[in-house]
Amino acid sequence: MINAKGCREDRAYSLGKKLTLKQAVLAKCADCMGKYADGKLDCEIPECSLYPWMPYGGVWMGRERKIVSANVGNNLRKRVKN
């Protein structure tokens, strides 16, 4: 599934581009899951050290979303652009 989370990052890495930590985790999950060829599914490997960040993992089901203030969000966006 080419539009699954991590596929774009995995491709960028294979082209030699630098990734952020989050992008690297997403890329590794996509790589491990065969680019999600069978669908956007939980890998069901809780022993994996990256499982808590697996984009389609059951760990995320029902979790609370953190709310970031507009000021903090704007500062983060500025830092990412640089």
KETI-281893 format. One record per atom (N, C-alpha, C): y, x, z; residue number from 0. Coordinates in pm, whole numbers, always signed. Last residue first. Example, Ala and Ser with C-alpha at 12.3 -4.5 7.8 and 13.67 -1.06 7.14 Angstrom:
<fises>
<<-225,+1285,+708>,1>
<<-106,+1367,+714>,1>
<<+3,+1290,+787>,1>
<<-569,+1319,+780>,0>
<<-450,+1230,+780>,0>
<<-330,+1320,+780>,0>
</fises>
This chain:
<fises>
<<+2505,+1379,+948>,81>
<<+2541,+1521,+942>,81>
<<+2421,+1604,+937>,81>
<<+2386,+1133,+981>,80>
<<+2448,+1163,+852>,80>
<<+2476,+1312,+836>,80>
<<+2316,+1140,+1249>,79>
<<+2209,+1144,+1149>,79>
<<+2265,+1180,+1013>,79>
<<+2561,+1114,+1377>,78>
<<+2484,+1237,+1393>,78>
<<+2376,+1250,+1287>,78>
<<+2633,+853,+1301>,77>
<<+2718,+966,+1262>,77>
<<+2641,+1097,+1269>,77>
<<+2430,+707,+1427>,76>
<<+2441,+706,+1282>,76>
<<+2526,+822,+1231>,76>
<<+2493,+756,+1697>,75>
<<+2366,+803,+1641>,75>
<<+2372,+809,+1490>,75>
<<+2741,+629,+1718>,74>
<<+2732,+773,+1741>,74>
<<+2604,+829,+1682>,74>
<<+2661,+362,+1671>,73>
<<+2753,+428,+1578>,73>
<<+2748,+580,+1593>,73>
<<+2498,+319,+1899>,72>
<<+2443,+309,+1763>,72>
<<+2530,+380,+1661>,72>
<<+2686,+339,+2104>,71>
<<+2576,+436,+2097>,71>
<<+2516,+437,+1957>,71>
<<+2847,+116,+2035>,70>
<<+2905,+249,+2045>,70>
<<+2796,+357,+2032>,70>
<<+2672,-101,+2052>,69>
<<+2733,-69,+1923>,69>
<<+2788,+74,+1925>,69>
<<+2378,-30,+2249>,68>
<<+2515,-77,+2235>,68>
<<+2572,-32,+2100>,68>
<<+2053,-132,+2191>,67>
<<+2145,-19,+2188>,67>
<<+2286,-75,+2167>,67>
<<+1777,-254,+2349>,66>
<<+1904,-293,+2288>,66>
<<+1999,-175,+2302>,66>
<<+1435,-230,+2279>,65>
<<+1550,-176,+2349>,65>
<<+1676,-216,+2274>,65>
<<+1204,-492,+2293>,64>
<<+1287,-407,+2210>,64>
<<+1404,-358,+2294>,64>
<<+889,-506,+2449>,63>
<<+1031,-539,+2453>,63>
<<+1106,-442,+2363>,63>
<<+586,-588,+2275>,62>
<<+672,-496,+2350>,62>
<<+816,-544,+2348>,62>
<<+403,-736,+2129>,61>
<<+462,-797,+2248>,61>
<<+553,-705,+2328>,61>
<<+245,-458,+1998>,60>
<<+245,-604,+2004>,60>
<<+305,-652,+2136>,60>
<<+218,-186,+2012>,59>
<<+352,-241,+1990>,59>
<<+358,-392,+2005>,59>
<<-47,-134,+2032>,58>
<<+36,-96,+2144>,58>
<<+173,-163,+2134>,58>
<<-159,-182,+1787>,57>
<<-159,-291,+1884>,57>
<<-75,-261,+2007>,57>
<<+24,-32,+1515>,56>
<<-68,-29,+1628>,56>
<<-51,-145,+1724>,56>
<<+175,+27,+1300>,55>
<<+107,-102,+1298>,55>
<<+8,-115,+1413>,55>
<<+282,+282,+1356>,54>
<<+370,+172,+1317>,54>
<<+304,+35,+1319>,54>
<<+211,+462,+1646>,53>
<<+152,+413,+1521>,53>
<<+227,+287,+1478>,53>
<<+281,+563,+1886>,52>
<<+389,+547,+1787>,52>
<<+337,+497,+1653>,52>
<<+46,+586,+2031>,51>
<<+154,+504,+2087>,51>
<<+270,+480,+1990>,51>
<<-103,+769,+1859>,50>
<<-128,+625,+1858>,50>
<<-16,+541,+1921>,50>
<<-89,+1040,+1866>,49>
<<+22,+971,+1801>,49>
<<+8,+819,+1807>,49>
<<-325,+1125,+1978>,48>
<<-202,+1150,+2053>,48>
<<-80,+1079,+1992>,48>
<<-601,+908,+1973>,47>
<<-506,+988,+1896>,47>
<<-376,+1003,+1975>,47>
<<-737,+720,+2117>,46>
<<-751,+859,+2159>,46>
<<-655,+952,+2085>,46>
<<-708,+478,+1989>,45>
<<-620,+505,+2103>,45>
<<-631,+648,+2154>,45>
<<-738,+379,+1703>,44>
<<-782,+507,+1757>,44>
<<-690,+542,+1874>,44>
<<-668,+165,+1534>,43>
<<-759,+142,+1647>,43>
<<-821,+272,+1699>,43>
<<-491,+141,+1332>,42>
<<-600,+236,+1313>,42>
<<-707,+222,+1422>,42>
<<-382,-171,+1218>,41>
<<-391,-81,+1332>,41>
<<-510,+12,+1309>,41>
<<-272,-204,+874>,40>
<<-357,-235,+988>,40>
<<-344,-131,+1098>,40>
<<-184,-300,+593>,39>
<<-106,-248,+706>,39>
<<-177,-287,+835>,39>
<<-453,-212,+367>,38>
<<-355,-303,+428>,38>
<<-287,-237,+548>,38>
<<-605,-20,+255>,37>
<<-673,-144,+294>,37>
<<-580,-245,+358>,37>
<<-425,+186,+219>,36>
<<-485,+125,+99>,36>
<<-555,-6,+132>,36>
<<-260,+341,+380>,35>
<<-278,+199,+410>,35>
<<-334,+123,+291>,35>
<<-288,+607,+318>,34>
<<-171,+536,+263>,34>
<<-183,+384,+279>,34>
<<-499,+675,+488>,33>
<<-520,+667,+343>,33>
<<-411,+587,+273>,33>
<<-437,+713,+751>,32>
<<-484,+580,+713>,32>
<<-502,+565,+561>,32>
<<-332,+970,+755>,31>
<<-459,+945,+823>,31>
<<-521,+812,+779>,31>
<<-88,+924,+621>,30>
<<-187,+1017,+567>,30>
<<-326,+986,+625>,30>
<<+38,+750,+799>,29>
<<+10,+706,+661>,29>
<<-96,+794,+598>,29>
<<+57,+920,+1021>,28>
<<-21,+795,+1030>,28>
<<-56,+744,+890>,28>
<<+225,+1117,+915>,27>
<<+89,+1152,+956>,27>
<<+2,+1028,+967>,27>
<<+461,+970,+871>,26>
<<+391,+1033,+758>,26>
<<+247,+1065,+794>,26>
<<+531,+899,+1133>,25>
<<+500,+794,+1035>,25>
<<+421,+850,+917>,25>
<<+578,+1159,+1231>,24>
<<+475,+1074,+1292>,24>
<<+434,+965,+1194>,24>
<<+791,+1239,+1067>,23>
<<+666,+1314,+1066>,23>
<<+552,+1232,+1125>,23>
<<+990,+1057,+1140>,22>
<<+939,+1056,+1003>,22>
<<+805,+1128,+993>,22>
<<+1031,+1143,+1406>,21>
<<+984,+1007,+1378>,21>
<<+924,+999,+1238>,21>
<<+1126,+1406,+1361>,20>
<<+1005,+1383,+1438>,20>
<<+947,+1244,+1408>,20>
<<+1229,+1436,+1016>,19>
<<+1257,+1423,+1158>,19>
<<+1124,+1401,+1229>,19>
<<+1141,+1676,+764>,18>
<<+1134,+1544,+823>,18>
<<+1178,+1549,+969>,18>
<<+1229,+1841,+462>,17>
<<+1217,+1843,+608>,17>
<<+1220,+1700,+660>,17>
<<+1032,+1849,+161>,16>
<<+1152,+1810,+235>,16>
<<+1125,+1813,+385>,16>
<<+814,+1901,-3>,15>
<<+878,+2013,+67>,15>
<<+1003,+1978,+144>,15>
<<+671,+1699,-104>,14>
<<+768,+1760,-196>,14>
<<+848,+1872,-129>,14>
<<+536,+1611,+115>,13>
<<+458,+1680,+13>,13>
<<+547,+1746,-92>,13>
<<+746,+1479,+244>,12>
<<+690,+1602,+301>,12>
<<+613,+1681,+197>,12>
<<+776,+1259,+75>,11>
<<+888,+1354,+91>,11>
<<+836,+1486,+147>,11>
<<+529,+1133,+120>,10>
<<+563,+1183,-14>,10>
<<+674,+1288,-6>,10>
<<+562,+1061,+385>,9>
<<+452,+1149,+347>,9>
<<+478,+1211,+210>,9>
<<+778,+884,+365>,8>
<<+794,+1008,+439>,8>
<<+685,+1109,+404>,8>
<<+659,+677,+222>,7>
<<+775,+747,+164>,7>
<<+794,+883,+232>,7>
<<+464,+602,+409>,6>
<<+425,+648,+275>,6>
<<+539,+726,+209>,6>
<<+575,+501,+642>,5>
<<+522,+637,+643>,5>
<<+487,+690,+505>,5>
<<+495,+165,+603>,4>
<<+572,+263,+678>,4>
<<+502,+398,+675>,4>
<<+417,+67,+266>,3>
<<+386,+73,+409>,3>
<<+468,+184,+475>,3>
<<+439,+51,-5>,2>
<<+559,+21,+73>,2>
<<+533,+22,+223>,2>
<<+186,+104,-111>,1>
<<+292,+203,-130>,1>
<<+417,+175,-46>,1>
<<-117,+86,+0>,0>
<<+0,+0,+0>,0>
<<+123,+90,+0>,0>
</fises>
